[in-house]
Amino acid sequence: MTDAQQPTTPLSVLVYSDDSHTREQVMLALGTRPHPDLPSVDYIEVATEPMVIRHLDTGTIDLAILDGEAAPVGGLGIARQLKDEIFNCPPVLVLTGRPEDAWLATWSRAEAAVPHPLDPLLLAETVIRLLRERVPATR
């Protein structure tokens, strides 16, 4: 079998928000395969901070998308905690309340930020960039 014929393992993308509509928007914007050069994506939806930690502790998550506006625990604080506590933490994308809040992503040590309301193209471009840095292209 050539490399092009090898089956590829789906990427695991965790999507955290206390708002199911926000989680749905993220998954709809990205679809099951954000780019043809990347494997398909399996989503893990979580609504609480303990579940984020539990899933990231497994070491199987390729990308974490965290809603900075979530309550009672915002994604920015969780991102900083993950970067402090998870060995080989995967890339983190935070969803901020507005473009002016991008500086908070720097504080949280997230690799990227996308503001609400979500722009599907910007979200997809950002996710593709983060996944390409983590996973070699499958072509």
PASEBA-1860 file (N, C-alpha, C; in nm, 3 decimals):
! residues 139
1> MTDAQQPT> 0.083/-0.120/0.000/0.000/0.000/0.000/0.086/0.124/0.000 ~ 0.051/0.220/-0.080/0.123/0.347/-0.079/0.070/0.433/0.034 ~ 0.144/0.540/0.064/0.100/0.630/0.170/-0.038/0.687/0.142 ~ -0.068/0.714/0.015/-0.198/0.772/-0.020/-0.312/0.674/0.007 ~ -0.280/0.542/0.007/-0.383/0.442/0.029/-0.397/0.403/0.176 ~ -0.302/0.444/0.258/-0.308/0.409/0.399/-0.431/0.472/0.465 ~ -0.503/0.395/0.545/-0.614/0.456/0.619/-0.557/0.554/0.721 ~ -0.626/0.663/0.742/-0.578/0.763/0.836/-0.670/0.765/0.957
9> TPLSVLVY> -0.609/0.782/1.071/-0.684/0.791/1.195/-0.747/0.928/1.204 ~ -0.875/0.935/1.239/-0.938/1.068/1.253/-0.869/1.149/1.362 ~ -0.872/1.279/1.344/-0.821/1.372/1.444/-0.928/1.393/1.551 ~ -0.887/1.408/1.675/-0.980/1.432/1.785/-0.977/1.580/1.821 ~ -1.091/1.644/1.804/-1.103/1.787/1.836/-1.205/1.803/1.947 ~ -1.159/1.857/2.059/-1.246/1.883/2.172/-1.306/2.021/2.155 ~ -1.437/2.032/2.173/-1.508/2.160/2.164/-1.577/2.184/2.298 ~ -1.531/2.288/2.369/-1.585/2.321/2.501/-1.664/2.451/2.497
17> SDDSHTRE> -1.788/2.443/2.545/-1.871/2.560/2.570/-1.988/2.514/2.654 ~ -2.035/2.602/2.742/-2.156/2.569/2.818/-2.279/2.587/2.731 ~ -2.262/2.648/2.614/-2.371/2.676/2.521/-2.368/2.575/2.407 ~ -2.469/2.490/2.400/-2.473/2.387/2.295/-2.479/2.450/2.155 ~ -2.538/2.569/2.144/-2.544/2.637/2.014/-2.403/2.676/1.968 ~ -2.319/2.721/2.058/-2.182/2.757/2.022/-2.106/2.633/1.977 ~ -2.120/2.523/2.050/-2.054/2.398/2.009/-2.101/2.356/1.870 ~ -2.230/2.366/1.846/-2.286/2.329/1.717/-2.232/2.418/1.605
25> QVMLALGT> -2.223/2.549/1.630/-2.169/2.642/1.530/-2.026/2.604/1.490 ~ -1.945/2.570/1.588/-1.806/2.532/1.562/-1.802/2.408/1.474 ~ -1.877/2.306/1.511/-1.872/2.181/1.437/-1.931/2.195/1.297 ~ -2.035/2.274/1.282/-2.092/2.296/1.149/-1.996/2.375/1.060 ~ -1.928/2.473/1.118/-1.833/2.554/1.041/-1.717/2.470/0.989 ~ -1.673/2.373/1.068/-1.556/2.293/1.032/-1.591/2.169/0.952 ~ -1.707/2.114/0.976/-1.747/1.991/0.907/-1.665/1.872/0.954 ~ -1.681/1.760/0.885/-1.612/1.638/0.926/-1.471/1.629/0.871
33> RPHPDLPS> -1.438/1.715/0.776/-1.302/1.716/0.719/-1.270/1.860/0.676 ~ -1.208/1.937/0.765/-1.184/2.079/0.735/-1.099/2.105/0.612 ~ -1.013/2.007/0.573/-0.929/2.026/0.455/-0.896/1.889/0.397 ~ -0.893/1.877/0.262/-0.866/1.747/0.200/-0.730/1.687/0.235 ~ -0.632/1.770/0.270/-0.499/1.720/0.305/-0.491/1.666/0.448 ~ -0.596/1.683/0.525/-0.597/1.638/0.664/-0.695/1.522/0.682 ~ -0.670/1.439/0.783/-0.767/1.333/0.813/-0.902/1.391/0.856 ~ -1.001/1.308/0.862/-1.133/1.351/0.910/-1.123/1.386/1.058
41> VDYIEVAT> -1.229/1.448/1.109/-1.230/1.496/1.248/-1.342/1.427/1.325 ~ -1.308/1.381/1.443/-1.407/1.333/1.540/-1.416/1.440/1.648 ~ -1.537/1.485/1.677/-1.557/1.589/1.777/-1.593/1.528/1.912 ~ -1.539/1.589/2.015/-1.575/1.554/2.151/-1.632/1.681/2.211 ~ -1.763/1.681/2.233/-1.831/1.799/2.290/-1.832/1.789/2.441 ~ -1.791/1.897/2.507/-1.797/1.902/2.652/-1.852/2.036/2.697 ~ -1.921/2.033/2.811/-1.986/2.154/2.862/-1.934/2.197/2.998 ~ -1.839/2.120/3.054/-1.788/2.154/3.187/-1.636/2.146/3.189
49> EPMVIRHL> -1.577/2.225/3.278/-1.431/2.228/3.292/-1.374/2.094/3.336 ~ -1.435/2.021/3.430/-1.378/1.891/3.466/-1.370/1.793/3.348 ~ -1.467/1.798/3.258/-1.463/1.710/3.141/-1.353/1.750/3.044 ~ -1.325/1.880/3.032/-1.213/1.924/2.948/-1.085/1.861/3.001 ~ -1.062/1.875/3.131/-0.940/1.823/3.193/-0.933/1.671/3.176 ~ -1.043/1.603/3.200/-1.045/1.457/3.188/-1.004/1.413/3.048 ~ -1.060/1.476/2.945/-1.028/1.438/2.807/-0.884/1.475/2.770 ~ -0.838/1.591/2.811/-0.701/1.631/2.779/-0.599/1.544/2.850
57> DTGTIDLA> -0.632/1.495/2.968/-0.542/1.406/3.042/-0.517/1.273/2.969 ~ -0.607/1.235/2.879/-0.590/1.108/2.807/-0.476/1.114/2.706 ~ -0.440/1.235/2.661/-0.335/1.249/2.561/-0.380/1.217/2.420 ~ -0.511/1.206/2.398/-0.563/1.168/2.266/-0.624/1.284/2.188 ~ -0.624/1.402/2.245/-0.685/1.519/2.180/-0.581/1.587/2.092 ~ -0.618/1.616/1.967/-0.527/1.682/1.873/-0.542/1.834/1.874 ~ -0.659/1.884/1.914/-0.685/2.027/1.919/-0.798/2.051/2.018 ~ -0.783/2.155/2.100/-0.890/2.194/2.191/-0.941/2.331/2.150
65> ILDGEAAP> -1.071/2.342/2.131/-1.137/2.469/2.101/-1.220/2.505/2.223 ~ -1.184/2.616/2.288/-1.244/2.653/2.416/-1.314/2.787/2.406 ~ -1.439/2.792/2.452/-1.518/2.914/2.450/-1.478/3.003/2.567 ~ -1.417/3.115/2.535/-1.375/3.210/2.638/-1.491/3.271/2.713 ~ -1.610/3.264/2.657/-1.729/3.323/2.718/-1.811/3.222/2.799 ~ -1.761/3.100/2.810/-1.835/2.996/2.883/-1.843/3.031/3.031 ~ -1.947/2.979/3.096/-1.966/3.002/3.239/-1.999/2.868/3.304 ~ -1.960/2.844/3.424/-1.895/2.936/3.516/-1.745/2.949/3.496
73> VGGLGIAR> -1.684/2.859/3.416/-1.540/2.865/3.393/-1.515/2.895/3.246 ~ -1.450/3.007/3.220/-1.422/3.048/3.082/-1.305/2.971/3.022 ~ -1.308/2.962/2.891/-1.205/2.889/2.818/-1.067/2.949/2.828 ~ -1.057/3.080/2.854/-0.925/3.142/2.865/-0.852/3.092/2.989 ~ -0.922/3.084/3.100/-0.861/3.032/3.222/-0.827/2.885/3.210 ~ -0.914/2.809/3.144/-0.888/2.667/3.122/-0.765/2.650/3.033 ~ -0.754/2.733/2.930/-0.639/2.723/2.840/-0.508/2.742/2.917 ~ -0.504/2.841/3.001/-0.383/2.867/3.080/-0.353/2.748/3.173
81> QLKDEIFN> -0.457/2.694/3.235/-0.439/2.579/3.322/-0.386/2.459/3.243 ~ -0.441/2.434/3.125/-0.395/2.323/3.042/-0.248/2.337/3.008 ~ -0.207/2.457/2.969/-0.069/2.480/2.930/0.026/2.462/3.048 ~ -0.023/2.490/3.170/0.058/2.471/3.291/0.064/2.325/3.335 ~ -0.043/2.249/3.311/-0.055/2.118/3.374/-0.049/1.997/3.282 ~ -0.072/2.014/3.152/-0.077/1.899/3.061/0.055/1.887/2.987 ~ 0.124/1.776/3.007/0.249/1.751/2.935/0.217/1.734/2.787 ~ 0.294/1.800/2.701/0.270/1.798/2.556/0.127/1.837/2.522
89> CPPVLVLT> 0.082/1.944/2.583/-0.054/1.993/2.559/-0.076/2.019/2.411 ~ -0.188/1.974/2.356/-0.216/2.002/2.215/-0.243/2.150/2.195 ~ -0.248/2.194/2.071/-0.280/2.335/2.045/-0.418/2.369/2.100 ~ -0.432/2.494/2.141/-0.557/2.544/2.196/-0.600/2.666/2.115 ~ -0.726/2.666/2.076/-0.790/2.779/2.010/-0.897/2.830/2.104 ~ -0.893/2.959/2.136/-0.997/3.016/2.222/-1.091/3.103/2.139 ~ -1.217/3.096/2.174/-1.319/3.181/2.112/-1.339/3.299/2.206 ~ -1.308/3.418/2.158/-1.315/3.537/2.243/-1.446/3.612/2.218
97> GRPEDAWL> -1.480/3.699/2.314/-1.604/3.773/2.305/-1.606/3.876/2.194 ~ -1.487/3.926/2.157/-1.478/4.028/2.052/-1.334/4.034/2.004 ~ -1.309/4.089/1.886/-1.172/4.093/1.833/-1.072/4.161/1.928 ~ -1.117/4.261/2.001/-1.029/4.334/2.091/-0.979/4.249/2.207 ~ -1.039/4.132/2.228/-1.000/4.045/2.337/-0.890/3.947/2.297 ~ -0.836/3.959/2.177/-0.732/3.866/2.131/-0.611/3.867/2.223 ~ -0.582/3.978/2.288/-0.468/3.984/2.380/-0.483/3.884/2.494 ~ -0.609/3.852/2.530/-0.633/3.755/2.636/-0.584/3.616/2.596
105> ATWSRAEA> -0.588/3.587/2.467/-0.537/3.459/2.420/-0.387/3.448/2.448 ~ -0.317/3.560/2.435/-0.174/3.561/2.466/-0.154/3.529/2.614 ~ -0.232/3.592/2.700/-0.224/3.565/2.843/-0.252/3.418/2.872 ~ -0.350/3.361/2.803/-0.391/3.223/2.829/-0.294/3.121/2.769 ~ -0.203/3.168/2.684/-0.104/3.086/2.614/-0.168/2.998/2.506 ~ -0.288/3.034/2.464/-0.351/2.964/2.351/-0.274/2.998/2.224 ~ -0.272/2.905/2.131/-0.202/2.927/2.005/-0.277/3.020/1.910 ~ -0.409/3.031/1.930/-0.487/3.115/1.839/-0.617/3.158/1.906
113> AVPHPLDP> -0.678/3.262/1.849/-0.807/3.312/1.897/-0.894/3.350/1.778 ~ -1.023/3.322/1.791/-1.122/3.363/1.691/-1.236/3.429/1.770 ~ -1.279/3.549/1.725/-1.384/3.619/1.802/-1.525/3.572/1.767 ~ -1.613/3.592/1.864/-1.758/3.581/1.840/-1.801/3.711/1.772 ~ -1.902/3.717/1.689/-1.969/3.601/1.629/-1.873/3.527/1.538 ~ -1.887/3.396/1.535/-1.793/3.313/1.461/-1.803/3.334/1.310 ~ -1.689/3.358/1.249/-1.677/3.363/1.104/-1.630/3.225/1.060 ~ -1.714/3.147/0.991/-1.679/3.010/0.956/-1.548/2.999/0.878
121> LLLAETVI> -1.521/3.093/0.788/-1.397/3.087/0.710/-1.275/3.111/0.797 ~ -1.281/3.211/0.884/-1.169/3.239/0.974/-1.147/3.122/1.069 ~ -1.254/3.066/1.121/-1.243/2.952/1.211/-1.177/2.834/1.139 ~ -1.223/2.804/1.019/-1.166/2.691/0.943/-1.019/2.715/0.910 ~ -0.984/2.834/0.865/-0.843/2.864/0.834/-0.755/2.847/0.957 ~ -0.802/2.893/1.070/-0.725/2.884/1.194/-0.708/2.740/1.238 ~ -0.816/2.663/1.234/-0.810/2.522/1.273/-0.720/2.444/1.180 ~ -0.730/2.467/1.052/-0.645/2.397/0.954/-0.497/2.426/0.983
129> RLLRERVP> -0.464/2.551/1.010/-0.325/2.588/1.040/-0.277/2.514/1.165 ~ -0.359/2.513/1.269/-0.319/2.447/1.394/-0.304/2.295/1.377 ~ -0.394/2.234/1.302/-0.385/2.090/1.281/-0.268/2.053/1.192 ~ -0.238/2.135/1.092/-0.123/2.107/1.004/0.008/2.113/1.082 ~ 0.016/2.200/1.180/0.137/2.208/1.261/0.154/2.083/1.346 ~ 0.045/2.017/1.377/0.048/1.899/1.464/0.054/1.768/1.387 ~ -0.010/1.765/1.271/-0.023/1.640/1.195/0.029/1.663/1.053 ~ 0.120/1.578/1.006/0.165/1.594/0.868/0.053/1.572/0.768
137> ATR> 0.060/1.639/0.655/-0.041/1.623/0.551/-0.046/1.478/0.505 ~ -0.163/1.436/0.457/-0.181/1.296/0.418/-0.166/1.272/0.270 ~ -0.119/1.371/0.194/-0.110/1.349/0.050/-0.001/1.255/0.011
END
